[in-house]
Amino acid sequence: MKILIIGGSGLIGSKVVANLRQLGYEVLVGSPSTGINTMTGEGLADAVKGAQVVIDLSNSPSFEDQAVLDFFETSGRNLLAAEAAAGVRHHIALSVVGTERMLESGYFRAKMAQENLIKASRVPYTIVRSTQFFEFLAGIAQYGTVGNEIRLSPAHVQPISSDDIAAIVSDTALAQPINDTFDAAGPEKVGLAELMKRYLSALGDRRIVVTDANAAYYGAQINDQSLTPIGEARIATTGFAAWLSKSQSPQ
């Protein structure tokens, strides 16, 4: 079986590529560096030819509201049109838990637009909605830092490790399309500010975390339900302590 992975050189994509190749599948990595560009359409027709499954793990290079919307809409239309023409049997996309509850944020509006394009296409699909990755804690800290302080909401999050979400995406590629979404999350609910305190303490980072109920998360106000699964979800096994220990171990 041939599987095309758009964004196959990124954090999650590279792990999914390794997982599926280890199982013996023919995996093609789709990115501008390999001559496959979903924004321009370059190389798409040849890339999807003969592919039974396409996994879209791409992300916008800019988080500016209009730029991220343009990316997901243009990229999504080009990719889905190429898949429909080639007879692809399963389109898988990675989205975000709580997308429909976070539409104050330009990024989440763009992810919603991407999901809607997928649902309206003729290609059978599965949308995997993931909670935030532990690996993005550094970026969240940077986004919230002013001077020596990081202002973050106390709202609950339920982060997942990149290894765990890559395994879930890999398993989804080998299953039948469900023509629906499902949520995937880590095993622990914890306040975002509290999690950041633990993370910075473990790194010896002296920045001060200020718990602020009004602190925005990428432009949106959040509460305990914003970024955590509501109802059934696939729960991974790697908690924060285990992830941190592995991330700090010599490779």
C-alpha positions in Angstrom: 0.0 0.0 0.0 1.3 3.5 -0.9 0.8 6.2 1.6 1.6 9.9 1.0 2.4 12.0 4.0 2.1 15.7 3.5 4.3 17.4 6.1 6.2 14.2 6.5 9.4 15.9 7.6 7.9 17.7 10.6 7.7 16.7 14.3 4.7 14.3 13.9 5.2 13.5 10.2 8.7 12.2 10.6 7.6 9.8 13.3 4.6 8.6 11.3 6.9 8.0 8.3 9.2 5.9 10.5 6.3 3.9 12.0 4.8 3.0 8.6 8.0 2.3 6.9 9.0 0.0 9.7 5.8 -1.9 9.0 6.8 -2.3 5.4 4.5 0.2 3.7 5.6 2.4 0.7 5.7 5.9 2.2 6.2 9.0 0.2 7.2 12.2 2.0 5.4 15.3 0.6 6.9 18.7 1.2 8.2 21.5 -0.9 11.8 20.2 -0.4 10.7 16.9 -2.1 9.0 18.8 -5.0 5.5 18.4 -3.6 3.8 21.7 -2.8 0.2 21.8 -1.7 0.0 25.6 -1.9 1.0 25.8 -5.6 -0.1 22.3 -6.6 3.4 21.4 -7.8 4.0 17.7 -7.9 0.6 16.8 -6.4 -0.8 14.8 -9.3 2.2 12.5 -9.5 2.5 12.2 -5.7 -1.1 11.0 -5.2 -1.0 8.7 -8.2 -1.4 5.1 -6.9 -1.7 6.2 -3.2 -4.5 4.5 -1.2 -4.0 6.8 1.8 -3.0 10.4 2.2 -2.1 11.9 5.6 -2.1 15.7 5.9 0.2 16.8 8.8 1.1 20.1 7.2 1.0 23.4 9.1 1.1 27.0 8.2 4.5 28.7 8.2 2.7 31.8 9.6 0.2 32.1 12.4 -1.0 35.5 11.2 -4.8 35.3 10.9 -5.2 35.8 7.1 -2.0 33.9 6.2 -3.0 30.8 8.2 -6.5 30.8 6.7 -5.1 31.2 3.2 -2.7 28.3 3.9 -5.3 25.8 5.1 -7.9 26.7 2.5 -5.6 26.7 -0.5 -3.6 23.7 0.5 -6.7 21.8 1.5 -8.5 22.5 -1.8 -5.5 21.6 -3.9 -4.8 18.4 -2.0 -8.4 17.1 -1.9 -8.9 17.9 -5.6 -5.8 15.9 -6.5 -6.9 13.0 -4.2 -10.4 12.9 -5.7 -9.0 12.8 -9.2 -6.6 10.0 -8.3 -9.2 7.9 -6.4 -7.5 8.1 -3.0 -9.5 5.9 -0.6 -8.7 7.5 2.8 -7.7 11.1 3.7 -6.5 11.6 7.2 -5.9 15.1 8.7 -4.5 16.1 12.1 -6.6 18.8 13.7 -7.0 20.2 17.3 -9.3 19.2 20.1 -11.7 22.0 20.8 -11.4 23.7 17.4 -15.1 24.6 17.2 -14.9 26.1 20.7 -11.9 28.3 20.0 -13.1 30.4 17.0 -12.0 33.6 18.6 -8.5 32.5 17.4 -7.5 33.0 13.8 -5.6 29.8 13.9 -8.6 27.8 15.1 -10.8 29.4 12.5 -8.4 28.3 9.9 -8.4 24.7 11.2 -12.2 24.8 11.2 -12.1 25.8 7.5 -9.7 22.9 6.8 -12.1 20.5 8.5 -15.1 21.8 6.6 -13.3 21.4 3.3 -12.5 17.8 4.1 -16.1 17.0 5.1 -17.4 18.6 1.9 -15.1 16.6 -0.4 -15.7 13.3 -2.1 -12.8 11.6 -0.5 -13.5 9.3 2.5 -11.8 10.7 5.6 -10.9 10.6 9.2 -10.0 13.7 11.2 -7.8 13.1 14.2 -8.2 16.0 16.7 -5.3 16.1 19.1 -4.7 18.0 22.3 -1.5 20.1 22.4 1.8 18.3 22.3 4.2 18.4 25.3 6.9 19.4 22.8 5.1 22.7 22.2 5.4 23.9 25.9 8.5 25.9 25.0 6.6 27.7 22.3 3.7 28.4 24.6 6.1 29.8 27.1 7.7 32.1 24.5 4.3 33.3 23.3 3.2 34.2 26.8 6.4 35.8 28.0 6.6 39.5 28.8 9.9 40.5 30.5 10.6 37.7 33.0 6.9 36.7 33.4 4.7 34.2 31.6 1.0 34.9 32.0 -1.0 31.8 31.5 -4.6 30.6 32.2 -5.3 28.1 35.0 -7.7 26.3 32.6 -7.2 22.6 32.2 -5.3 21.1 29.3 -4.6 17.4 28.6 -1.4 17.3 26.6 -0.1 14.4 24.6 3.4 13.3 23.5 4.4 13.5 19.9 5.2 9.7 20.0 1.7 8.9 21.2 -0.1 11.0 18.6 2.1 9.7 15.8 1.2 6.1 16.9 -2.5 7.0 16.8 -2.2 8.6 13.3 -0.2 5.6 12.1 -2.9 3.2 13.3 -5.6 5.4 11.7 -3.8 5.1 8.4 -4.3 1.3 8.5 -8.0 1.5 9.5 -11.0 2.2 7.4 -12.2 5.9 7.1 -14.9 6.8 9.6 -16.0 10.0 7.8 -16.0 11.7 11.1 -13.7 13.2 13.8 -12.3 11.6 16.9 -10.3 13.2 19.8 -7.0 12.0 21.1 -5.4 13.2 24.4 -2.8 12.5 27.0 -3.7 10.7 30.3 -3.5 13.7 32.6 -5.7 16.9 33.0 -3.7 19.8 34.5 -4.0 23.5 34.6 -1.9 25.2 31.9 -0.2 27.6 34.3 0.6 24.7 36.7 2.0 22.5 33.9 4.2 25.4 32.8 5.5 25.8 36.4 6.5 22.2 36.5 8.1 22.4 33.0 10.2 25.5 33.8 11.2 24.1 37.2 12.5 20.9 35.6 14.5 22.9 33.1 15.9 25.3 35.7 14.2 28.2 33.9 13.8 31.1 36.2 11.0 32.8 34.4 7.9 33.4 36.7 4.6 31.9 35.7 1.7 34.2 36.6 -1.7 32.5 36.8 -4.1 34.8 35.0 -7.7 33.7 34.2 -7.9 36.4 31.6 -4.7 35.4 29.8 -5.5 34.5 26.1 -4.3 31.3 24.5 -3.2 32.2 20.9 -5.8 35.0 20.9 -8.7 33.2 22.6 -10.0 33.0 26.1 -10.1 29.5 27.5 -11.8 27.5 30.2 -11.5 23.9 31.4 -13.6 22.6 28.4 -11.8 24.6 25.7 -8.8 22.4 25.0 -9.8 19.1 26.6 -12.0 16.3 25.1 -15.7 16.4 25.8 -17.0 12.8 25.8 -15.2 9.8 24.3 -11.6 10.1 23.3 -8.6 7.9 22.7 -6.4 8.4 25.7 -2.6 7.9 25.3 -0.4 6.5 28.1 2.6 8.9 28.3 2.2 11.4 31.1 4.2 14.6 31.7 6.8 13.0 34.0 7.5 10.1 31.6 7.7 12.5 28.6 10.0 14.8 30.4 12.3 12.0 31.5 12.5 10.7 28.0 13.0 14.1 26.4 16.0 14.8 28.8 17.6 11.5 28.2 20.7 11.4 25.9 19.7 10.2 22.5 
